[in-house]
Amino acid sequence: MTTAQDNRVNLLDFDAQAMTDWFAAQGEKPFRARQVLRWIHRFGETDFEAMTDVAKSLRAKLQGSACIVPPNPIRDSISTDGTRKWLFDVGNANAVESVFIPETTRGTLCISSQAGCALDCSFCSTGKQGFNRNLTAAEIIGQLWMANRLLGADPDGERIISNVVMMGMGEPLANFDNVVSALNLMLDDHAYGLSRRRVTVSTSGIVPAMDRLRDACPVALAVSLHAPNDALRDVLVPINKKYPLVELMAACRRYLERAPRDFITFEYVMLDGVNDQDEHARQLIALTRDVPCKFNLIPFNPFPNSGYERSPAPRIKRFAQILIDAGIVTTTRKTRGDDVDAACGQLAGQVIDKTRRTTRRTISLTEVRS
């Protein structure tokens, strides 16, 4: 990738292998690529002159041929519960959102992979915007790079961001190559050095890409399930029409052959009167009986004109207990950051819709409940 201002290469686009290849093309040895990689990602440096263990001649060469340009934050919102949301400018009037969730034992950064989303899940605020484009590797990893800087991370101190989840705007596996490049940097000891168990990719169920991820860069996997049968999931998660549940469950089993965790996390948004009945829970038990898994129940976070409401707390508790009684580890996600629209399903950013989704199909709740 080159910058909009000139023809210099943005080194944030390169994982270790790509950086090594580029340096080799410049006549430089591989260890130089590792040096620069550390300066960029471990120390958050953008000034080549400050990279003191890099030869002066190379620093001068890099000044003319390369740059380090993360996405620019244009809004910074902090929730009353400490959750922090950033709106990042990705050019051409498009912006994406990232969320940092501080907890006692960890700090989790939720990252976006696309400007908008083409999958049109009926309960998702991002999906209502339509889709503009995939983010580059630089724009994806740049969210982590910039979050570390804005949070005041000390490269020699305790890690502030310990976990990364690809659960922001977009479907990560629809932007496979750029997402994998970013994942490689998250895991690289010369960059962020995160554990595979602490990096999670969420997918709505693009089966071929799940198999590719298993082979290329297996990290923890979360599947946005949200329905226990094909008829309901076809409405809530339309990609199900292409990759129905029997194919999705088989892909989950295959993924576990190489996954860093011995279970798949199934995400399940709780929609009042739509997918939250006892029978739905029993159907989930049957559906996942051959897939080692845990369930993360997500109370629906309302947004304007969504057409859905959050399941009442007693209903969520009852639903969870049915799964727990069947031996399935089940948690209910604590709602965080909803006062700054940073909660799950609320990320919307700012997207010029190339899909021209000027009107959306109105979901009949009578149809969904049937």
Backbone hydrogen bonds, N-H to C=O, Kabsch-Sander energy under -0.5 kcal/mol:
donor,donor_aa,acceptor,acceptor_aa,energy
3,T,8,R,-1.5
9,V,65,S,-2.5
10,N,1,M,-2.3
11,L,9,V,-0.8
11,L,67,C,-2.9
13,D,10,N,-2.0
14,F,11,L,-1.5
19,M,15,D,-2.9
20,T,16,A,-2.4
21,D,17,Q,-2.5
22,W,18,A,-2.3
23,F,19,M,-2.5
24,A,20,T,-2.4
25,A,21,D,-1.9
26,Q,22,W,-0.9
26,Q,23,F,-0.6
27,G,24,A,-1.8
28,E,23,F,-2.8
32,R,29,K,-1.3
33,A,29,K,-0.9
33,A,30,P,-0.5
34,R,30,P,-1.7
35,Q,31,F,-2.2
36,V,32,R,-2.3
37,L,33,A,-2.5
38,R,34,R,-2.3
39,W,35,Q,-2.1
40,I,36,V,-2.5
41,H,37,L,-2.5
42,R,37,L,-0.5
42,R,38,R,-1.7
43,F,38,R,-1.6
45,E,39,W,-2.6
48,F,46,T,-0.7
50,A,47,D,-1.4
51,M,48,F,-1.6
52,T,50,A,-1.8
54,V,51,M,-1.9
59,R,55,A,-2.4
60,A,56,K,-2.3
61,K,57,S,-1.8
62,L,58,L,-2.8
63,Q,59,R,-1.8
64,G,60,A,-0.9
64,G,61,K,-0.6
65,S,61,K,-1.3
66,A,62,L,-2.7
67,C,9,V,-2.5
72,N,89,D,-0.9
74,I,87,L,-3.3
75,R,87,L,-1.1
77,S,85,K,-3.2
79,S,83,T,-3.7
82,G,79,S,-1.7
84,R,100,F,-2.5
85,K,77,S,-3.2
86,W,98,S,-2.6
87,L,75,R,-2.2
88,F,86,W,-0.6
88,F,96,V,-3.6
89,D,72,N,-3.2
90,V,94,N,-2.6
94,N,91,G,-1.6
95,A,350,Q,-3.2
96,V,88,F,-2.2
98,S,86,W,-2.1
99,V,110,C,-2.0
100,F,84,R,-3.2
101,I,108,T,-3.3
103,E,106,R,-2.3
108,T,101,I,-2.3
109,L,163,N,-2.4
110,C,99,V,-3.6
110,C,108,T,-0.5
111,I,109,L,-0.6
111,I,165,V,-2.4
113,S,169,M,-2.9
114,Q,169,M,-1.5
115,A,133,R,-2.8
116,G,114,Q,-1.1
117,C,130,G,-2.4
122,S,236,L,-1.4
124,C,121,C,-1.5
125,S,345,G,-2.4
128,K,124,C,-1.0
129,Q,125,S,-0.5
129,Q,126,T,-1.7
130,G,127,G,-0.9
132,N,115,A,-2.8
133,R,115,A,-0.9
135,L,113,S,-1.9
140,I,136,T,-1.7
141,I,137,A,-2.8
142,G,138,A,-1.7
143,Q,140,I,-1.1
144,L,140,I,-0.7
145,W,141,I,-2.6
146,M,142,G,-2.8
147,A,143,Q,-2.1
148,N,144,L,-2.3
149,R,145,W,-1.6
150,L,146,M,-2.9
151,L,147,A,-2.1
152,G,149,R,-1.2
153,A,148,N,-2.8
157,G,154,D,-1.9
162,S,107,G,-1.8
162,S,160,I,-0.8
163,N,107,G,-2.2
164,V,198,R,-2.2
165,V,109,L,-2.6
166,M,200,T,-3.6
167,M,165,V,-1.8
168,G,111,I,-2.5
169,M,97,E,-0.6
174,A,171,E,-1.8
175,N,172,P,-1.8
176,F,173,L,-0.5
179,V,175,N,-2.2
180,V,176,F,-2.7
181,S,177,D,-2.1
182,A,178,N,-1.9
183,L,179,V,-2.7
184,N,180,V,-2.7
185,L,181,S,-1.5
186,M,182,A,-2.1
187,L,183,L,-2.0
188,D,184,N,-1.4
191,A,188,D,-1.6
192,Y,185,L,-1.6
193,G,185,L,-0.5
193,G,188,D,-2.2
194,L,186,M,-3.1
198,R,195,S,-1.6
199,V,196,R,-0.9
200,T,164,V,-2.5
201,V,220,A,-2.5
202,S,166,M,-1.5
203,T,222,A,-2.4
207,V,205,G,-1.3
210,M,206,I,-1.7
211,D,207,V,-1.8
212,R,208,P,-1.8
213,L,209,A,-2.6
214,R,210,M,-2.1
215,D,211,D,-1.5
216,A,212,R,-2.6
217,C,213,L,-2.4
220,A,196,R,-1.5
220,A,199,V,-1.7
222,A,201,V,-2.6
223,V,265,T,-3.0
224,S,203,T,-3.0
224,S,222,A,-0.5
225,L,223,V,-1.4
225,L,267,E,-1.8
226,H,267,E,-1.2
233,R,229,N,-2.3
234,D,230,D,-2.6
235,V,231,A,-0.6
235,V,232,L,-0.7
236,L,232,L,-2.2
237,V,233,R,-3.0
240,N,237,V,-2.6
241,K,238,P,-2.0
242,K,239,I,-1.3
243,Y,239,I,-2.1
247,E,244,P,-0.8
248,L,244,P,-2.2
249,M,245,L,-2.9
250,A,246,V,-1.4
251,A,247,E,-2.0
252,C,248,L,-2.1
253,R,249,M,-2.0
254,R,250,A,-2.0
255,Y,251,A,-2.4
256,L,252,C,-1.7
257,E,254,R,-1.3
258,R,255,Y,-1.8
259,A,255,Y,-0.9
264,I,292,P,-2.1
265,T,221,L,-2.0
266,F,264,I,-0.6
266,F,294,K,-2.8
267,E,223,V,-2.8
267,E,265,T,-0.6
268,Y,296,N,-2.2
270,M,298,I,-2.9
271,L,269,V,-0.8
272,D,270,M,-0.5
272,D,309,E,-2.9
274,V,271,L,-2.2
275,N,271,L,-1.4
276,D,271,L,-0.5
280,H,277,Q,-0.5
281,A,277,Q,-1.7
282,R,278,D,-2.2
283,Q,279,E,-2.3
284,L,280,H,-2.0
285,I,281,A,-1.9
286,A,282,R,-1.8
287,L,283,Q,-2.5
288,T,284,L,-2.3
289,R,286,A,-0.9
291,V,288,T,-2.0
294,K,264,I,-2.0
295,F,329,V,-2.7
296,N,266,F,-2.8
297,L,295,F,-0.6
297,L,331,T,-3.2
298,I,268,Y,-2.7
300,F,270,M,-1.3
306,S,303,F,-1.5
311,S,270,M,-1.3
316,I,312,P,-2.1
317,K,313,A,-2.5
318,R,314,P,-2.3
319,F,315,R,-2.6
320,A,316,I,-2.7
321,Q,317,K,-2.1
322,I,318,R,-1.7
323,L,319,F,-1.5
324,I,320,A,-2.7
325,D,321,Q,-2.9
326,A,322,I,-0.8
326,A,323,L,-0.5
327,G,324,I,-2.2
328,I,323,L,-2.2
329,V,293,C,-0.6
329,V,327,G,-0.5
331,T,295,F,-2.7
333,R,297,L,-3.3
333,R,331,T,-0.5
340,V,337,G,-1.5
341,D,338,D,-1.1
342,A,337,G,-2.9
346,Q,343,A,-2.4
350,Q,95,A,-2.6
353,D,351,V,-0.8
354,K,131,F,-2.3
354,K,352,I,-0.6
355,T,131,F,-0.9
356,R,353,D,-0.6
358,T,356,R,-2.1
363,I,361,R,-0.6
364,S,362,T,-0.5
365,L,363,I,-0.7
368,V,364,S,-2.5
369,R,365,L,-2.3
370,S,366,T,-1.0
